[in-house]
Amino acid sequence: MLPKWVERPHSSRHGHHVPWAHAGPAGGGLTRRSFIGRAAGAAGAVVGASVLGPGTAFAAKPRNATPKPIPGGVTIGGVTFHVLFFGPDQMPATITDFNGFVGVAQVQGTGTGTKPDGTTETLLYDTDMRFMKGVYVGNDGAVHKGTFGFV
């Protein structure tokens, strides 16, 4: 469908069909001056909105996309770590409301430590490493996508 100003029959003084002829304010049409003014206003609005950015333009409350930790966990030295030791029937993810892939590696072994006086001793180590990639519900209540690592 054509705009209203094109559908109206107007002609120039030479008899050619010119949509904007006699289309001033009295004719209810679009003049060159109003067209240029509206175009400049629209361009200014686009540039102004891009400078402000969506957070500034709408003064939106900042979102908290951090994941919610699992309830409970392991307490060491009075500090609770929201993680469960992995094994049968244990949740390997450390994020509540998580749907995705979880990779777990528990590495145990021995190493040799050298003391300041040059003597050595055998040390034991036990590591728990995990990664999570998927979607989760953040503290803001919205669904987010992310990848996380736990060492």
C-alpha positions in Angstrom: 0.0 0.0 0.0 1.3 3.4 -0.9 1.5 6.3 1.6 -1.4 8.7 1.6 0.6 11.5 0.1 1.4 9.4 -3.0 -2.2 8.3 -3.5 -3.5 11.9 -3.7 -3.5 13.2 -7.3 -1.4 16.3 -7.6 0.3 17.8 -10.6 2.9 20.4 -11.2 2.2 23.5 -13.2 3.5 21.6 -16.3 0.9 18.8 -15.9 3.3 16.1 -14.6 2.2 14.0 -11.6 4.2 15.2 -8.7 3.2 13.7 -5.3 4.5 16.6 -3.3 3.1 19.5 -5.4 0.7 21.6 -3.3 1.2 19.3 -0.4 1.9 21.9 2.1 0.2 22.3 5.5 -3.0 23.5 3.8 -3.1 20.3 1.7 -2.3 18.2 4.7 0.7 16.7 3.0 4.4 16.4 3.5 6.6 19.4 2.7 10.3 19.3 2.0 10.9 21.3 5.2 8.8 19.0 7.4 10.4 15.9 5.8 14.0 17.2 6.4 13.0 18.2 10.0 11.5 14.8 10.8 14.5 13.0 9.2 16.9 15.0 11.3 14.9 14.4 14.4 14.8 10.7 13.8 18.6 10.6 13.2 19.2 12.5 16.3 17.0 10.1 18.3 18.9 7.1 17.0 22.3 8.7 17.7 21.3 9.9 21.2 19.9 6.5 22.1 23.1 4.7 21.1 25.2 7.1 23.1 23.1 6.6 26.2 22.9 2.9 25.9 19.9 0.8 27.1 20.8 0.9 30.8 21.1 4.7 30.9 18.2 5.4 28.6 15.7 3.4 30.6 17.5 3.6 34.0 16.9 -0.1 34.5 17.7 -1.8 37.7 21.0 -3.7 37.3 20.5 -7.5 36.9 22.1 -10.0 39.1 22.9 -12.9 36.8 25.1 -14.7 39.3 24.1 -18.4 39.8 22.4 -19.5 43.0 24.7 -22.0 44.9 23.4 -25.3 46.0 22.1 -25.4 49.6 24.4 -26.7 52.2 27.8 -28.0 51.4 31.0 -28.6 53.2 32.1 -26.4 56.2 35.8 -26.0 56.7 37.2 -23.7 59.3 33.8 -22.0 59.8 33.4 -21.3 56.1 30.7 -23.1 54.1 31.7 -24.1 50.6 28.6 -24.9 48.5 30.0 -28.1 47.0 29.4 -31.8 47.8 32.1 -34.4 47.5 31.2 -36.4 44.4 30.2 -40.0 44.4 27.1 -42.1 43.8 23.8 -40.3 44.4 25.6 -36.9 44.9 24.9 -33.8 42.9 28.1 -32.9 40.9 26.9 -29.4 40.0 27.5 -26.5 42.4 24.7 -24.4 41.0 21.0 -24.7 41.9 18.5 -24.7 39.0 21.1 -25.8 36.5 20.5 -27.8 33.3 23.6 -28.8 31.3 26.8 -30.7 31.2 29.0 -31.3 34.3 32.5 -32.7 34.1 34.2 -34.0 37.3 37.8 -35.1 37.9 39.2 -36.3 41.2 43.0 -36.7 41.1 44.9 -38.2 44.0 48.6 -39.0 44.3 51.9 -38.2 46.0 54.6 -35.7 45.5 57.9 -34.8 47.0 58.3 -31.7 49.1 61.7 -30.1 49.8 62.2 -28.4 53.1 64.4 -25.3 53.6 67.2 -27.4 55.1 67.3 -29.6 51.9 65.5 -32.7 53.4 62.6 -34.1 51.5 59.3 -35.7 52.5 56.5 -37.5 50.6 53.3 -35.4 50.4 49.8 -36.6 49.5 47.4 -34.5 47.4 43.7 -34.9 46.5 42.1 -32.5 44.0 38.5 -32.0 43.0 38.0 -30.2 39.7 34.7 -29.6 37.9 33.3 -27.7 35.0 29.7 -26.8 34.2 28.2 -25.6 30.9 24.5 -25.0 30.4 21.6 -22.9 31.4 20.7 -21.8 35.0 18.3 -19.5 36.9 20.3 -16.6 38.3 19.7 -14.6 41.4 17.6 -12.2 39.3 15.1 -15.0 38.5 16.0 -15.0 34.8 17.4 -17.9 32.7 21.0 -17.4 31.7 23.6 -19.4 29.8 27.1 -19.9 31.1 30.3 -21.9 31.6 31.9 -22.3 35.0 35.0 -24.0 36.4 35.7 -25.2 39.9 39.2 -26.1 41.0 
